[in-house]
Amino acid sequence: MLKVFNKDPHFMRDAIKVDNYADAWDIICSMQQRLGKDILLVSRETWKDLRLVEHFPDFIWTDDVKAVYVNSDKTLIISAPSKYNRANVLKLIKFFGLHYSIREI
């Protein structure tokens, strides 16, 4: 069991209990959406529909990349992890400069 804490002073909320790190990341993305700062999970198919190549012309889809996360401003892109564990979720939090912490309980 984990607790997700939002440390953003403009978005006070009690910690949310989740079962695993994938659920923790889903909660974080949901909270970001409520703040109007979406983090989108984009598949190869959706990539073309959203015309993201215009924003990320140097990004190349390799065989091991199934999806990517993109911020709503379309300024940041990172490959979605194949496994949502502590290290990978903390890497996503740091990459997007988010104000969350996760504690094991």
C-alpha positions in Angstrom: 0.0 0.0 0.0 1.2 3.5 -0.9 0.2 7.1 -0.1 0.5 9.8 -2.7 1.1 13.3 -1.3 0.6 16.5 -3.4 3.1 19.0 -2.0 1.9 21.9 -4.2 0.7 24.6 -1.8 -2.0 25.7 -4.3 -3.6 22.3 -4.3 -4.0 21.1 -0.7 -5.4 17.7 -0.4 -5.2 14.7 2.0 -2.9 11.9 0.9 -4.5 9.3 -1.4 -4.0 5.6 -0.7 -3.2 3.3 -3.7 -2.2 -0.3 -4.1 0.8 0.1 -6.4 3.0 2.5 -8.3 1.0 2.4 -11.5 -2.1 3.5 -9.5 0.1 6.2 -7.9 1.1 7.6 -11.3 -2.6 7.5 -12.5 -3.6 9.6 -9.4 -0.8 12.1 -10.1 -1.9 12.4 -13.7 -5.5 12.9 -12.6 -4.5 15.6 -10.1 -2.4 17.4 -12.8 -5.4 17.3 -15.1 -7.5 19.1 -12.4 -4.8 21.7 -12.3 -5.0 22.2 -16.0 -1.5 20.8 -16.5 -2.3 17.5 -18.2 0.3 14.8 -18.8 -0.8 12.8 -21.8 -0.1 9.2 -22.5 0.4 9.0 -26.3 0.7 5.9 -28.4 2.3 5.6 -31.8 -1.2 5.7 -33.4 -2.2 8.9 -31.5 1.2 10.5 -32.2 0.2 11.3 -35.8 -3.3 12.4 -34.9 -2.0 15.0 -32.5 0.7 16.1 -35.0 3.3 15.9 -32.3 6.1 15.5 -34.8 5.8 19.3 -35.2 6.6 19.8 -31.5 9.2 17.0 -31.2 10.9 16.7 -34.7 14.0 15.0 -33.2 12.0 12.2 -31.4 12.4 8.8 -33.0 10.1 5.9 -32.1 12.3 2.9 -31.4 11.1 -0.6 -31.2 11.2 -0.7 -27.4 9.0 2.5 -27.0 5.3 1.6 -26.9 4.1 5.0 -25.7 5.3 8.4 -24.4 4.2 11.0 -21.9 3.9 14.6 -23.1 3.0 17.6 -21.0 0.0 19.8 -22.1 2.4 22.6 -23.3 4.0 20.1 -25.6 7.5 21.0 -24.4 8.5 17.8 -22.6 8.4 14.2 -23.8 9.6 11.0 -22.1 9.1 7.4 -22.9 6.5 5.6 -20.8 8.1 3.0 -18.6 7.3 -0.7 -19.4 7.0 -1.2 -15.6 5.7 1.2 -13.0 7.9 0.8 -10.0 9.3 3.2 -7.4 12.3 4.2 -9.5 10.4 4.8 -12.7 7.5 6.8 -11.1 10.0 9.0 -9.2 11.8 9.5 -12.5 8.6 10.7 -14.1 7.8 13.0 -11.2 11.3 14.5 -11.4 11.3 14.8 -15.2 8.0 16.8 -15.2 9.0 18.9 -12.2 6.0 17.8 -10.2 5.4 18.4 -6.5 4.4 14.9 -5.3 5.9 12.3 -3.0 5.0 8.7 -2.5 5.4 6.8 0.8 5.1 3.1 1.4 2.8 2.3 4.3 
